Amino acid sequence: MTQHATMSVETPNEGNLNSGMLKLPNDDPDADMKKVLSAQACSVLAELRKTGELCDAIIKVDDWSFPIHRNILSACSPYFRALFTNVQFDHDAHEIKIEEISPDCMAALIDYAYTRHVKLRWSNIEELLPAADRFLVTGLVKQCCEFLKKNINPENCIGIWNFAQTYSCTDLQTEAYNYMLRNFHEVASTSQEFLNMPLEQVTALIDSDYLNIRNEELVFDAVIRWIDHSPDVRKADIAKLLVCIRLGIITTKTFIEKVKPHKYVKECEAAKSIVVEALRLLCDLDWDDMRTADPSNRMSRPRVPYELLFVLGGWSGGTPTNLMEVYDTKADSWVVSKFYDIGARAYHGCATIAHSIFVIGGFDGVEYFNSCRVFNVETKIWSEIAPMNCKRCYVSVAVLEGLIYAMGGFDGQLRLHSVERFQRKTNQWSFIPPMNHRRSDARATSMNGRIYICGGFNGQECLNTVEHYDPVSNQWTLISPMRNRRSGVGVIAYNGMLYALGGFNGITRMNTGERYCPIKKTWSTIPEMYSPRSNFAIEVIDDMVFVIGGFNGVTTIFNVECYDSKADEWYDAHDLSLYRSALSACVVKGLPNVHEYIYSDT
């Protein structure tokens, strides 16, 4: 009698292996003891199977034999339970032959039945999931799906999606499809699986309102790449694909120079009417700068954004404001949200964890705050969290590994070098080692497992010093200083670099920018912004740095511009609804109720 080697990996137990398959409630005071007993029972049963003791059946796969206990397999699999309890089943027959499965796969299934452990690899997942589905081993199906979810990437997401469809793994199918939508450009430009998709799947994908794409030119590029894979067969489908692209919001230059003259478009008779309609839409928008795209027209309807940029509070017209605006990058538009907080504040910090926005410290013209508020973007509810230990106006805020850091600031009397860290689970602020320099009106960000803070004002002069905090060593370290002194600076991590933009050098507001390379440990200049500004909001969205509002040295501004590191160039974006400085911004991703924020009638 031959037995296959067992396979194991650390995965949670799914309950007792007794005949009742009891699932322990979380609030059972004896739950831990029961888990220990369950683990011991599993171990004993597995040992009995290895030695062949008390076994009452043998599963035969090819030339391999596996002694088993029928009640154990019945408890794990409704398939085997039905087999062993069927009135026609010969209970005197000890050998059950299983076809169309490999011995390795059967060994893994039996091990799982006894131990609830299985070692999942790319080499066995494609056989294990169908086998678990065939024998109704739902716990193993779930583990296989979780393995695939954790390992989705641009090269395999389409295959996983098709695989999940075949075996009706709804959650995995949804996860894979959403991954395709969120990462479409990378999938379409690198995946071989994309090239093998049938036309119906490609059109459904690129027609989705939820396709997360920086611009429609990239969708056109994806279409051409798909056709080029088999041009003789696929070029006739160009018209069916063109109608799925939002040609009415592509740039006129791109349409005239790239789309209209392409050989596949020119050679297709059915594409001519699409080209004419797109040109009409583009001309209408070019003639009327104030005209917005018509959401009822499929060709000009913007995609639904995966990320939303929120801007909160600030200083406007001599007073603080509680205004909240939301930027939709797909439509290049700002929407004033009705879900603003009751109190107004400026010179505050802002942070995002999941779908919650945290507003930290600040100033309302009279009072310096240590209070902190949180806005749940899904429920649209504002609430109070624990206050900081210190009042902090001009505070610098960053998030690292789910913890919020509040650094420096001004408490109404002193510029601070103290730092506090907020743990959401305990709703508590605690001090960590102070910075090397006192800093107010600085800015901080997280990058490569560290918190970086740049510039600021120490009460006597604007600073060019930079330091970072390492939570592993629990200490602050000074690094190469910036080339310019910058207070009211904008600081952000972007494509592996640390950017410091604008600010006040003690004499004038600046439009210059520089970036720090953590590998070379040096600063280098980047192209200048269109507008000088300090005390502005800064965030990364759609793989571009956005700078928003601020003070230009003469007046508060509402101008917005964005920087693309690949092009090394600045572009204008749509202006805010309100002139304001000392505001904060944050990005929220994957909102289920995104429509409540991108339309002005919400």
N, C-alpha and C positions, 0 to 999 in steps of 0.2 A: 504494500500500500504506500503510495507516494503522497507527500504533502508539500504544498508550496510554502515558501518562506513568508512569514507575516510582514506586514507593512504598517508603520505607525507614524503619527505626527501629533504635535500638541494642538488639540482642538477641544472645545468644551463638550462635556458629557451632555446627553439629551434626556437624562432621567434614568430611573431604575430599569433594569432589564428583567424584572419579574413579569409574570404573566399579565399583570394589569398595566404595565408600561406607565406607571404613575409619574406624572410631571409635578415636581415639587413647587409649591407656591413660594413667591419671593419673601413673603412675610412669615414663613414658618420658622419659629425660633430654633427648631432642630434641623434646619435645612443643611447646615454645614456638616453635621454628623451624618445625615442621610446621604449626602454626596460621598462622604468617605466610605460609608457602608456600600453604596452603589458601586464605587470604584473597586472596592475589595471583591464584591460579587462578580463584577466583570472579569477581574483578574483570575478568580477561581474558575469561572466558567471557561475562560480562554485556555487555562491550563488543562482542564478536563478534556477539552476538544483536542488539544495537542497530543495528549496521551491516549485519546480514543476512549476514555472512560465515560460511561453512561450515555454514549452517543447512540442514537436510535435510527440513524439514516446515513447514507453516503451519497454525496453529490458527485456525479461522474461527468467530467469535461474532457473530451478526447481520451488521452491515456492517464489523466490525472484524477486522483480520488481525494475527496475532502470529507472526512467524518464530521457530522454535525448533530446538534440537538434540534429536533423539529420545532420545539416550543420557542427556542431562541430566534430562529429564522422567522417563525410565525409572528412573534412580537415585533419584529423589525419591518416585515414586508407583508402587506395584505395579499400579495400574489402567492407567497408560500403558505400563508395561512389558509387561503382558499384551496390550494393544492393538497395540503396535508389533512384538511378537515372534510374534503369532498367525500361523499358516501361511496363514490366509485374508486376511491384511492385504496390500494391494497396495502393495509397497514403491516402486513407481514413482509412486504417487499422493502428491503433496506437500501436499495440502490436506485437513485433518481438520475436519469441522464438529461443533461441540459445541452441544447444545441445552440449554435451561432453565437458563441461567446468564447473568449480566450481563457485559458487557465489563469493567467495573471489577473485578469479582470474579475473572474469568479472568486479568486483568493481575496482580492481587495474587498469585494462585497461581503464575503463571509466574515472577514476581520472586522468590518464596520458593524455588522450585526452583533458581534460579541463585545466590541470595545468602544464603538462610536468614534473610532479614530481611523483616518485613512490619509495616506501621504499623496497629495495631489501634485502632479507635475504636468508640464505641457505634453510630455510623452504619453500620459495615460488619460488625460482629461477628456479627450474626444471619444474614447471608448467607455469610460466610466459613467459619464453623464447619460448617454443613451441606455446603458445597462441599468443604471439606477432608475431611470424612467420606465424601462420595460418591466422591472420587477417591483415597481412602486415603492422604492426605498426613498421616501420623501426627504428624510433628513440628509441623505447623501446628495440628492439632487440640489438641495439648498446649499450645501457646502461647495459643490461644484460651481454653482452660479455665483457664490460669493468670491470664489477663487478667480473666476473670469472677470467679475466686476472690478476687482482690485488690479487686474492686469490688462485692462483695456488700454490700447494705444492706437495711434493713427493707422498703423499697418494692419491691425487685426480686428478693428471695431466692426467692419462690415461683415467679416466672417462670423464673428460672435453674434451679430444681429441675426444673420441667416440661421445660424445654429440654434439660437434661442427660439426663433419662429418655428423651426422644425419640431422642437420638443416642448412647445407651448410654455416656455419659461417666461412668463409675462414681465416680471420685474427686470430680468436680465435683458429682455428684448427692449424694454423702454429705456433702460440705462444705456445700452449700446447705441440706440437711435439718437438719444439726447446727446451722447458724446459726439456722434457724427455731426449733429447740428451745431454744437458749441465749437467744434474744432474743424469746421468744414475746410478751411483753406489748407491746413496741414494735411488733412485726409486726402483731399482732391489733388494736391500737388505732389504727394509722396507715395500714396498707397497704390500697390498693384491691384488690390482687391477692387478699388474704385474703377479701374479700367475694365474690369470684367462684369460690372453691374449691368443688368439689362436696362433698356431705355425707360421702362415704366418706373423702375426704382430711382433712376437718376432724375427724371422729371419731378417725381414726388418729393425728392430731397431738395432740389434747388427751387422748387415752387413754394416751399414752406415759409410762412411768415416768420418762423422762429429760427431761420438760418442765420447763424451768427457770423457775419462777414463784414470786413472793414469797409469794402466798397463793392459795387456791382461789377466792376472791371474784373475782379478776381473770380466771380462766378462765370463770366464769359471765358476767362482763361481755362477754368476747369472744364467747361463744355468742349473747348477746342482740344484739350488734352485727351478727353474721352473719345472724341471723334477720330483724332489722329491715331489712336490705337488700332482702329480698323476702318480707315477712311472710305474705302469702296462701299462698305455696307452701311456705315453710319452717317455719311455726309448728307444723305437725303433726309435725316431727322433734324437738321439744324433749325427748321422753323418751329418744330414742337418744343425744342429746347429754348429758343429765343423768347418765346412767350412767357417762359418761367423766370426770365431775368428782368429785373426792374429797370428796363432801358430808359424809362422816363426820369430816373433820378441819377443816371450815370452822367459823368461830365460830358459836356458837348464836345470838347476837344477829343476825349477818348472815343466817343461814338463816331465822330467824323474821320478820325485818323486810324482807328483800330477795328471797330465793329463793322461799320458800313462797307469798307472796301475789302473785307476778308473774303478770300476765294470761296469758302463754303457758303457765305451769305450771298455773294454776287451770283453764284451759280444756281441758287434755289429760287424758283419762281414763287413759291409760297411765302418766302421771307420778305418779298418786296413790300407787301402791304404793312408788315410789321415795322419795317424800316421807315416807311412814310409816317406811320402813327407815332413812332418814337421821335422822329424829327419835329413833328408838330408840337409834341409835348415839350421838348427841349427848347424850341423857339419861343413858345409861350412863356416859359419860366425865365428865359434869358431877357425877353422884352419887359417883363414885369418882375422886378427884384423882390417885391413885397408879396408876390403870389406864392402860396405854399402848394405842395404836392397834394393831389386829390386822393384821399385814402380809399375812395370807392373804385378808383381806377387801378386795376391789377398791375398795370405797367408802371405806375408811378407811386404805388403804395409802399411806404417805407417798411422795412422788416421790423419785427418786434425786438427791441434790444435785450441782450442777455445781461448786460451790465447797465446800471443807472448811476449817474453822478449826482449826489445830493450836496447842496450848498446851504449852510445854515448860519443864521445870525449875522453879526457884523455891525459896522458903524456907518450910518447914512444920514445926511442932513443934520449933523450935530447931535444925533441921538442914536442909541443902540436899537437894533431891530430884531424881531423874532421871525422874520420872513424865511421860508424854506422854498428853494427852487430846485427843480429836478431837470437834468439835462439828458436828452435822448440823442445819442450820437448818430443814430440811423437817420433821424429826421433833422438833425442839426437845429434843435429847438429847445428852449427852456419853458418849463411849465411851472407856474406858481402853485404850490401845493396848499390845500386847505388844512393839512394836518400839522400845522406849525404848533410849537410849544406856547404855553401861556406867557412865560417870562422872556424878556429880551436880554441878550448878552453879546458882548464883543470881546476880542482878544482872548478867546477861549480855545480849547483844543477839541479835536474830534477824532473818534476812532470807530472802526467797524469790526464786530465779531459776528460771523454768520449773518443773520438778518436783523441785527440790532445795531443802532447807531448810538454811541456814547458821546455826550457833550460834557466837557471837563472844565471846571473853573471859569475864569473870565471876569467881566466887569460890566455893570449896567449904567455907568455914569455916576453912581453914588457908592455902590458897595462892591468890594472885591470878594469874589466867590471862592469858597472851597467846596461848594455844592456841585453835584454831578447828576445829570439826567440821562435817561435812556429812552430811545424811541424804537419800539418794535415795528418794523416796516411791514410785517404781515398783518398784525392786528391793528396797526395804526394807533397804538396807545402809548402815551408818554408816562413815565414813572420816575420816581426818585431812587437813586442808589446811595450807598454809604458815602458820606462826605470825605474829602481828603483831610489829612492831618493839618495841612497848611492852606491858607488862602493863596491862590495862584492866578494872577492876571498875566498876560503875555506868556502863558505856559506852553511848553513843548510836549507833544503827546505822540507816542508810537505804540504799536502792538507787536509783540513777539511771542510766538507759541501760545496764543490765547490769553496772554497777560497784557494789561494796559499799563504803560509807564507814563508818569507825569513828572517832567523835569523842569527845575528852575522856576522862573517867573518872578513876579513882583507881588508882595503881599500888602502893599499900601505904604510900607516903610522901607523894606530892604529888597535888593535883588538877591535871589536865592540860588544856592548850589545844591540844595537837598533834592532827593529823588524819591518818589513813592511808586509802589507797584500794586495794581488792583487784581485780586483774585475773584473772578466772577462767582465761583462755586460757594465761597465763604462770604461774599459781599463785604470784603475787607481790604483796606489800604494798609500797606506796611512799608516802612522805610528800607531802602537799600543803601549801599555806600554812596556818599555825595560825589558830585562831579569835581573835576580839578579846578573849574572856573565857575564863578557866579555868572548866571546867564538869564536874562529876560529877553523876550522878543527874538529868541533863537528858533530853530526848527529842527525836528528830529524825524528819523525814519528807521526802519529795520532792514537789514541786508545780511545775508550769509550767517544767520544765527546771532547777529549782534545788533545793538542799538547805536546809531550814529547821531550825533548832534553837532550842528555847525553854527558859528557866529553868535550873534546876539549883542546885548549891551550889559555891561557890568556896573553901571552907575557913573562911570567916568568916561568910557570910550566904547566905540563899536569894536567888535572882536572879529578876528580872522581865524581864531583857533578852532580846532576840530578834535573831538574825542569819541571813543566808542566804549560801550559797556558789553562785557562778555559775561553772560549769566553762569557759565561753567566756572570761571575763575572768580566771579563776583567782584570784578574791579573795573575801574575806568582807566583807559589808556589814551594819552594824547598821540595824535598822528600828524602827518604833514599839514601845516596850516593852508588855508585858502590863499589865493593870490590877492584877494581883496577883502577888506573889512566889510562885513555885511550884518546889519541888524534889520529885523523885519524881512528876513531872507526866506525864500522858498526852497525847501530841501526835499528830495525824493530819490528813492532807489529805482533805477530804470535800466533794464537790460544789462544787469551786472555791474553798473556804475552808480556812483553817488553824485547827484546833480545838486548844485547850489546856484540859485538864480535870483537876480534882482537884489532888492534890499537897499538899505541906507548906509553909506560909508562914513557918515559924520559930516558930509558936505552936501551931497546930492543923492537923489534917488537914481538907481542904476537900471539899465536894461541889459547889462552884461550877464554872462553865465559861464560857469566852469564845471568840470566833472572830474571826479577822483576815481582812478583805477586801483582797486585793492591789490592787484597783482604787481603792477609797477610802482605802486605807492606814490603816485604823482598826480598833480592837478594839471588839466589842460583846458584851454578856452573853447567855447562853442559859439556859434553865430548869435548875434544880439537879438533880443526880443524887439518887436516893433515899438512897444511902449515901456518906458521906465516905470517901475512900480515897487512898492514895499507893502508889507502887511496884506498880502494877497493870499488866495487859496491856491493849492496845488495838488494835483492828483494825476495818476496814470489810468487811462481808459482807452480801449481800442488800440493798445500798444503805442500810445502817444502821450506825452506830458502836456497836460492842460494847466495854464495859469489863468486865474479868474479874479477880476476886479483889482482892488488895492488902491494905493495912494501914489500919485505920480510926482509929488512935490509941490503941486499947486492945488489940485482938486482930487476928490474921490472919483474913481472911474468905474465903468461897468464893462470894459472891453475884455474879451476872452481870446486867447490865442493858444495854439498847440504846436508842439515840437516833435518831429519825426526823426529819430536818430539814424535811420537807414538813409534817408534823404539828406540828413543834416541840415534841416530847413524848418523855419517857422511858417505857420499858416494862420490866417484869421478864422475864428469860429464865431458863432452867433453870440451877440452881446447878452448880458444879464438883463433882467427886467428892471433892476434897480441899481443905481450907483451905490457901491459900498466897499469898505475896506475892513480889515480886522475880522474877516469872515473865515469859516473853516469848511472844508470839503471832505467827502469820503465816497467810496464806491461800494455799492451793494450788488452782488451777483446772484443770478438764478432765482429771482423773486417769482413765486407762483401767481402773485396778483400785480404783475408789472403794469397791466392796463390801467390800474387805478392811479398811476402816477404820470403816465405819458399823454393823457388827454386832459384838456383844461376844464372839461365839464364834470370831473370826478368830484 
